[in-house]
Amino acid sequence: MTSRIEKIKIPCGNKEVSAHRLTVSSEIQIDLESAWEKVKKSATLEFIAKGKIEFTPTGGKFPETWKEGMTVTTKMRVYGFIPFGGLHTLHFSKIDDNNYILETVEKDSFAKVWNHKISMRSIGDRAISYEDEIVIYGGILTRFISNWARSFYRHRQRRWKLLAGHKM
């Protein structure tokens, strides 16, 4: 598993701000089609986040499968009990079944920008390269949020490896 955080400039509102781009990537022993079907299920998000974030969707529960153009809101509890960020909005801006890319545009009261791109590609029989790329901006909290996010996405990818050995 590799991870890096780099400083970048992004537009936010009507100004340019200093943000971070976090990239975390792993090789996972799972076939590409199975992984792609799993990434589109809300149960997968809940499984891979378990232990770091617990979600309470405002609509009672998440839809079974994410769809492009869908927007959902949730409250998050870090480690299952610490409320964080207020209402978190996830907009599924791209779900590309041909190129295995899922992108969300997210935000909450701390992370003004949390744009997440998941990409995967086959690297052999029953193995994929899986990458999370997240652009984060939270004002003076950007560094803190980015460092916590690095821990969270490394956790997620370890949970993906666990998931790869189980049916879902």
Backbone as CSV, one residue per row, in Angstrom:
resi,resn,N_x,N_y,N_z,CA_x,CA_y,CA_z,C_x,C_y,C_z
1,MET,0.859,-1.175,0.000,0.000,0.000,0.000,0.899,1.230,0.000
2,THR,0.520,2.187,-0.821,1.246,3.448,-0.843,0.272,4.595,-0.602
3,SER,0.783,5.673,-0.017,-0.049,6.866,0.180,0.837,8.101,0.118
4,ARG,0.238,9.188,-0.366,0.956,10.455,-0.389,-0.051,11.597,-0.319
5,ILE,0.409,12.707,0.241,-0.388,13.925,0.298,0.435,15.008,-0.385
6,GLU,-0.188,15.700,-1.336,0.498,16.804,-2.001,-0.347,18.057,-1.914
7,LYS,0.322,19.191,-1.838,-0.372,20.482,-1.802,-0.712,20.893,-3.221
8,ILE,-1.959,21.381,-3.391,-2.414,21.835,-4.698,-3.259,23.101,-4.519
9,LYS,-3.512,23.789,-5.597,-4.419,24.942,-5.612,-5.691,24.516,-6.343
10,ILE,-6.853,24.888,-5.775,-8.134,24.570,-6.403,-9.058,25.779,-6.314
11,PRO,-10.030,25.865,-7.224,-11.043,26.913,-7.070,-12.047,26.493,-5.998
12,CYS,-12.443,27.432,-5.167,-13.463,27.179,-4.142,-14.259,28.469,-4.002
13,GLY,-15.530,28.405,-4.378,-16.311,29.630,-4.422,-15.755,30.487,-5.542
14,ASN,-15.451,31.732,-5.254,-14.895,32.614,-6.284,-13.431,32.949,-6.024
15,LYS,-12.711,32.023,-5.360,-11.288,32.259,-5.110,-10.509,30.961,-5.267
16,GLU,-9.199,31.088,-5.317,-8.319,29.932,-5.370,-7.787,29.680,-3.966
17,VAL,-7.812,28.402,-3.532,-7.388,28.058,-2.176,-6.325,26.958,-2.219
18,SER,-5.591,26.828,-1.125,-4.605,25.755,-0.976,-5.294,24.539,-0.392
19,ALA,-5.240,23.447,-1.128,-5.884,22.191,-0.724,-4.834,21.083,-0.726
20,HIS,-5.275,19.890,-0.426,-4.409,18.712,-0.473,-5.025,17.668,-1.391
21,ARG,-4.156,16.950,-2.095,-4.577,15.771,-2.843,-3.952,14.567,-2.152
22,LEU,-4.810,13.709,-1.631,-4.395,12.470,-0.973,-4.603,11.330,-1.959
23,THR,-3.582,10.507,-2.134,-3.687,9.324,-2.988,-3.250,8.110,-2.181
24,VAL,-4.110,7.090,-2.153,-3.800,5.832,-1.470,-4.091,4.715,-2.467
25,SER,-3.120,3.821,-2.666,-3.326,2.734,-3.625,-2.803,1.408,-3.085
26,SER,-3.452,0.342,-3.566,-3.122,-1.017,-3.128,-3.352,-1.998,-4.255
27,GLU,-2.719,-3.142,-4.122,-3.071,-4.300,-4.945,-3.975,-5.175,-4.089
28,ILE,-5.095,-5.600,-4.678,-6.069,-6.409,-3.948,-6.351,-7.667,-4.756
29,GLN,-6.375,-8.797,-4.076,-6.622,-10.084,-4.731,-8.125,-10.319,-4.903
30,ILE,-8.646,-9.790,-5.994,-10.056,-9.930,-6.345,-10.161,-9.648,-7.839
31,ASP,-11.115,-10.285,-8.515,-11.250,-9.992,-9.936,-11.938,-8.638,-10.119
32,LEU,-11.625,-7.989,-11.210,-12.062,-6.622,-11.465,-13.580,-6.484,-11.462
33,GLU,-14.292,-7.371,-12.116,-15.754,-7.258,-12.195,-16.406,-7.389,-10.819
34,SER,-15.921,-8.302,-10.001,-16.471,-8.463,-8.644,-16.219,-7.208,-7.809
35,ALA,-14.998,-6.688,-7.893,-14.658,-5.473,-7.137,-15.523,-4.309,-7.593
36,TRP,-15.725,-4.184,-8.900,-16.504,-3.073,-9.427,-17.959,-3.151,-8.954
37,GLU,-18.529,-4.347,-8.955,-19.908,-4.487,-8.470,-19.996,-4.146,-6.981
38,LYS,-18.997,-4.528,-6.211,-18.991,-4.239,-4.776,-18.874,-2.741,-4.494
39,VAL,-18.027,-2.034,-5.256,-17.793,-0.612,-4.982,-19.074,0.205,-5.164
40,LYS,-20.013,-0.290,-5.948,-21.260,0.431,-6.208,-22.345,0.148,-5.168
41,LYS,-22.044,-0.684,-4.173,-23.029,-1.025,-3.139,-22.764,-0.246,-1.849
42,SER,-23.818,0.253,-1.260,-23.664,1.003,-0.009,-23.170,0.110,1.124
43,ALA,-23.525,-1.168,1.088,-23.063,-2.086,2.132,-21.538,-2.181,2.137
44,THR,-20.924,-2.044,0.966,-19.465,-2.074,0.888,-18.868,-0.865,1.607
45,LEU,-19.436,0.324,1.361,-18.953,1.524,2.062,-19.055,1.336,3.571
46,GLU,-20.178,0.845,4.035,-20.354,0.663,5.478,-19.361,-0.356,6.036
47,PHE,-19.086,-1.430,5.275,-18.139,-2.452,5.724,-16.711,-1.910,5.779
48,ILE,-16.278,-1.231,4.707,-14.875,-0.790,4.671,-14.610,0.383,5.604
49,ALA,-15.653,1.136,5.959,-15.487,2.267,6.889,-15.579,1.834,8.348
50,LYS,-16.130,0.645,8.586,-16.372,0.173,9.958,-15.096,0.237,10.802
51,GLY,-15.261,0.772,11.994,-14.124,0.922,12.896,-13.553,2.332,12.883
52,LYS,-13.820,3.079,11.806,-13.337,4.461,11.696,-14.504,5.445,11.621
53,ILE,-15.511,5.123,10.779,-16.673,6.000,10.627,-17.945,5.167,10.605
54,GLU,-18.934,5.642,11.329,-20.270,5.059,11.283,-21.182,6.107,10.647
55,PHE,-21.986,5.674,9.688,-22.881,6.567,8.967,-24.306,6.446,9.483
56,THR,-25.001,7.579,9.583,-26.430,7.603,9.877,-27.093,8.410,8.762
57,PRO,-27.538,7.723,7.694,-28.150,8.433,6.565,-29.409,9.181,7.000
58,THR,-29.612,10.382,6.443,-30.775,11.180,6.824,-32.077,10.547,6.341
59,GLY,-32.012,9.738,5.307,-33.214,9.081,4.790,-33.521,7.763,5.473
60,GLY,-32.868,7.477,6.578,-33.090,6.217,7.289,-32.071,5.160,6.933
61,LYS,-31.817,4.993,5.629,-30.773,4.070,5.188,-30.314,4.480,3.793
62,PHE,-29.121,4.047,3.446,-28.599,4.311,2.112,-29.336,3.429,1.108
63,PRO,-29.375,3.847,-0.167,-29.909,2.946,-1.196,-28.980,1.738,-1.313
64,GLU,-29.494,0.628,-1.795,-28.664,-0.584,-1.919,-27.481,-0.349,-2.861
65,THR,-27.753,0.339,-3.982,-26.736,0.567,-5.008,-26.657,2.051,-5.331
66,TRP,-25.414,2.559,-5.443,-25.214,3.951,-5.833,-25.510,4.109,-7.312
67,LYS,-26.088,5.247,-7.687,-26.389,5.563,-9.087,-25.784,6.921,-9.430
68,GLU,-25.284,7.060,-10.654,-24.745,8.336,-11.100,-25.830,9.410,-11.019
69,GLY,-25.454,10.565,-10.491,-26.387,11.679,-10.343,-27.091,11.708,-8.994
70,MET,-26.969,10.636,-8.222,-27.620,10.524,-6.914,-26.899,11.391,-5.884
71,THR,-27.677,11.998,-4.982,-27.114,12.748,-3.862,-27.725,12.201,-2.581
72,VAL,-26.867,11.892,-1.612,-27.332,11.409,-0.310,-26.690,12.254,0.784
73,THR,-27.367,12.336,1.916,-26.813,13.041,3.068,-26.768,12.092,4.255
74,THR,-25.783,12.311,5.097,-25.585,11.438,6.249,-24.918,12.221,7.372
75,LYS,-25.113,11.751,8.567,-24.320,12.226,9.695,-23.246,11.169,9.906
76,MET,-22.080,11.615,10.331,-20.974,10.688,10.537,-20.527,10.741,11.989
77,ARG,-20.150,9.575,12.478,-19.572,9.477,13.813,-18.215,8.799,13.668
78,VAL,-17.181,9.564,14.009,-15.828,9.030,13.975,-15.690,8.028,15.113
79,TYR,-15.127,6.874,14.798,-14.965,5.760,15.743,-16.305,5.314,16.333
80,GLY,-17.391,5.650,15.650,-18.714,5.197,16.054,-19.419,6.054,17.082
81,PHE,-18.712,7.061,17.658,-19.383,7.835,18.705,-19.072,9.337,18.705
82,ILE,-18.081,9.810,17.951,-17.744,11.239,17.942,-18.388,11.892,16.712
83,PRO,-19.427,12.720,16.900,-20.029,13.411,15.746,-18.985,14.301,15.074
84,PHE,-18.959,14.284,13.729,-17.959,15.072,13.022,-18.529,15.612,11.717
85,GLY,-18.369,16.885,11.496,-18.681,17.487,10.212,-20.120,17.878,9.984
86,GLY,-20.989,17.634,10.956,-22.397,17.968,10.737,-22.997,17.086,9.659
87,LEU,-23.813,17.654,8.813,-24.442,16.918,7.724,-23.460,16.788,6.566
88,HIS,-23.160,15.563,6.169,-22.213,15.285,5.090,-23.007,14.944,3.835
89,THR,-22.694,15.638,2.741,-23.384,15.418,1.465,-22.457,14.694,0.496
90,LEU,-22.976,13.631,-0.131,-22.244,12.887,-1.157,-23.054,12.952,-2.442
91,HIS,-22.451,13.491,-3.496,-23.084,13.503,-4.812,-22.273,12.586,-5.721
92,PHE,-22.914,11.583,-6.296,-22.242,10.620,-7.177,-22.196,11.215,-8.582
93,SER,-21.112,11.919,-8.867,-21.002,12.668,-10.116,-20.635,11.789,-11.306
94,LYS,-19.987,10.640,-11.057,-19.575,9.775,-12.168,-19.491,8.332,-11.689
95,ILE,-20.139,7.451,-12.424,-19.973,6.009,-12.229,-19.756,5.436,-13.624
96,ASP,-18.495,5.200,-13.957,-18.089,4.801,-15.309,-17.821,3.297,-15.334
97,ASP,-18.818,2.535,-15.844,-18.715,1.075,-15.884,-17.699,0.576,-16.900
98,ASN,-17.301,1.412,-17.847,-16.326,0.986,-18.858,-14.892,1.156,-18.384
99,ASN,-14.649,2.214,-17.617,-13.286,2.511,-17.164,-13.076,2.256,-15.674
100,TYR,-14.118,1.767,-14.986,-14.035,1.414,-13.558,-13.604,2.608,-12.700
101,ILE,-14.355,3.697,-12.856,-14.106,4.920,-12.097,-15.409,5.369,-11.450
102,LEU,-15.346,5.653,-10.150,-16.484,6.206,-9.409,-15.999,7.498,-8.769
103,GLU,-16.741,8.586,-8.992,-16.356,9.879,-8.424,-17.512,10.470,-7.629
104,THR,-17.168,11.027,-6.473,-18.152,11.744,-5.668,-17.642,13.154,-5.388
105,VAL,-18.581,14.068,-5.264,-18.312,15.426,-4.815,-18.972,15.506,-3.448
106,GLU,-18.159,15.703,-2.411,-18.662,15.644,-1.038,-18.296,16.917,-0.289
107,LYS,-19.056,17.176,0.775,-18.740,18.323,1.639,-19.527,18.208,2.937
108,ASP,-19.016,18.922,3.937,-19.717,19.064,5.212,-19.238,20.361,5.853
109,SER,-19.554,20.574,7.104,-19.211,21.864,7.717,-17.706,22.034,7.956
110,PHE,-16.927,20.960,7.993,-15.476,21.067,8.153,-14.747,20.948,6.817
111,ALA,-15.114,19.944,6.040,-14.499,19.730,4.727,-15.369,20.415,3.673
112,LYS,-14.957,21.614,3.279,-15.713,22.376,2.271,-15.619,21.695,0.910
113,VAL,-14.499,20.992,0.686,-14.295,20.200,-0.528,-13.754,18.843,-0.103
114,TRP,-14.392,17.797,-0.571,-13.949,16.415,-0.361,-14.351,15.676,-1.625
115,ASN,-13.540,15.815,-2.668,-13.843,15.187,-3.952,-13.077,13.878,-4.032
116,HIS,-13.807,12.786,-4.165,-13.235,11.447,-4.060,-13.365,10.721,-5.396
117,LYS,-12.257,10.164,-5.845,-12.239,9.368,-7.074,-11.692,7.991,-6.746
118,ILE,-12.479,6.969,-7.049,-12.043,5.577,-6.918,-11.779,5.067,-8.324
119,SER,-10.606,4.498,-8.537,-10.322,3.876,-9.832,-9.682,2.521,-9.594
120,MET,-10.014,1.606,-10.484,-9.456,0.270,-10.389,-9.156,-0.255,-11.787
121,ARG,-8.136,-1.106,-11.830,-7.783,-1.750,-13.099,-7.219,-3.131,-12.799
122,SER,-7.396,-4.025,-13.746,-6.891,-5.381,-13.602,-5.370,-5.384,-13.736
123,ILE,-4.712,-6.164,-12.879,-3.253,-6.310,-12.994,-2.873,-7.787,-13.075
124,GLY,-3.843,-8.608,-13.461,-3.583,-10.034,-13.595,-4.812,-10.821,-13.227
125,ASP,-4.653,-12.122,-13.232,-5.765,-13.003,-12.904,-6.157,-12.811,-11.439
126,ARG,-7.375,-12.340,-11.214,-7.923,-12.128,-9.870,-7.088,-11.164,-9.022
127,ALA,-6.614,-10.077,-9.649,-5.890,-9.050,-8.901,-6.154,-7.697,-9.553
128,ILE,-6.319,-6.686,-8.706,-6.550,-5.336,-9.207,-5.621,-4.349,-8.523
129,SER,-5.442,-3.232,-9.209,-4.848,-2.047,-8.599,-6.034,-1.168,-8.224
130,TYR,-6.105,-0.787,-6.959,-7.226,0.000,-6.438,-6.653,1.310,-5.916
131,GLU,-7.253,2.437,-6.342,-6.738,3.733,-5.913,-7.866,4.648,-5.459
132,ASP,-7.663,5.278,-4.308,-8.506,6.360,-3.815,-7.720,7.643,-4.001
133,GLU,-8.332,8.624,-4.664,-7.734,9.951,-4.767,-8.757,10.942,-4.218
134,ILE,-8.346,11.732,-3.228,-9.265,12.644,-2.562,-8.650,14.034,-2.554
135,VAL,-9.413,15.017,-3.051,-9.013,16.413,-2.966,-9.763,16.989,-1.772
136,ILE,-8.994,17.546,-0.825,-9.546,17.985,0.457,-9.226,19.456,0.694
137,TYR,-10.261,20.200,1.083,-10.060,21.573,1.529,-10.967,21.818,2.730
138,GLY,-10.370,22.230,3.815,-11.122,22.533,5.030,-10.593,23.769,5.734
139,GLY,-10.120,24.748,4.954,-9.578,25.964,5.558,-8.394,25.625,6.445
140,ILE,-8.379,26.192,7.662,-7.254,25.953,8.570,-7.193,24.502,9.056
141,LEU,-8.266,23.742,8.832,-8.290,22.330,9.236,-7.817,21.378,8.132
142,THR,-7.419,21.908,6.986,-7.058,21.054,5.843,-5.987,20.030,6.208
143,ARG,-4.917,20.448,6.865,-3.830,19.519,7.212,-4.347,18.423,8.160
144,PHE,-5.093,18.818,9.189,-5.644,17.847,10.143,-6.575,16.860,9.430
145,ILE,-7.485,17.386,8.610,-8.437,16.522,7.895,-7.695,15.575,6.959
146,SER,-6.693,16.071,6.243,-5.936,15.246,5.300,-5.174,14.128,6.008
147,ASN,-4.558,14.441,7.137,-3.834,13.403,7.877,-4.785,12.345,8.422
148,TRP,-5.954,12.779,8.915,-6.930,11.800,9.382,-7.446,10.983,8.203
149,ALA,-7.687,11.635,7.075,-8.181,10.940,5.878,-7.178,9.892,5.406
150,ARG,-5.884,10.184,5.505,-4.871,9.193,5.119,-5.034,7.926,5.966
151,SER,-5.207,8.106,7.254,-5.422,6.967,8.148,-6.706,6.225,7.774
152,PHE,-7.758,6.987,7.492,-9.051,6.400,7.135,-8.972,5.604,5.836
153,TYR,-8.354,6.145,4.787,-8.307,5.444,3.502,-7.349,4.261,3.536
154,ARG,-6.317,4.319,4.330,-5.468,3.135,4.516,-6.285,2.038,5.215
155,HIS,-7.083,2.434,6.209,-7.987,1.497,6.889,-8.968,0.894,5.889
156,ARG,-9.568,1.739,5.050,-10.529,1.270,4.042,-9.899,0.224,3.129
157,GLN,-8.673,0.486,2.688,-8.047,-0.461,1.767,-7.658,-1.764,2.452
158,ARG,-7.308,-1.708,3.717,-7.091,-2.958,4.470,-8.405,-3.727,4.572
159,ARG,-9.515,-3.019,4.800,-10.838,-3.652,4.876,-11.259,-4.206,3.507
160,TRP,-10.846,-3.537,2.418,-11.112,-4.059,1.077,-10.442,-5.419,0.911
161,LYS,-9.219,-5.543,1.410,-8.515,-6.820,1.293,-9.247,-7.898,2.080
162,LEU,-9.802,-7.534,3.221,-10.627,-8.454,3.996,-11.888,-8.824,3.211
163,LEU,-12.524,-7.828,2.645,-13.744,-8.019,1.866,-13.507,-8.921,0.661
164,ALA,-12.347,-8.815,0.038,-12.037,-9.600,-1.152,-12.112,-11.093,-0.878
165,GLY,-11.925,-11.474,0.372,-12.012,-12.891,0.726,-13.392,-13.345,1.138
166,HIS,-14.389,-12.436,1.114,-15.748,-12.750,1.561,-16.771,-12.452,0.464
167,LYS,-17.867,-13.131,0.519,-19.004,-12.851,-0.384,-19.794,-11.696,0.198
168,MET,-20.377,-10.917,-0.693,-21.212,-9.794,-0.219,-22.386,-9.600,-1.127
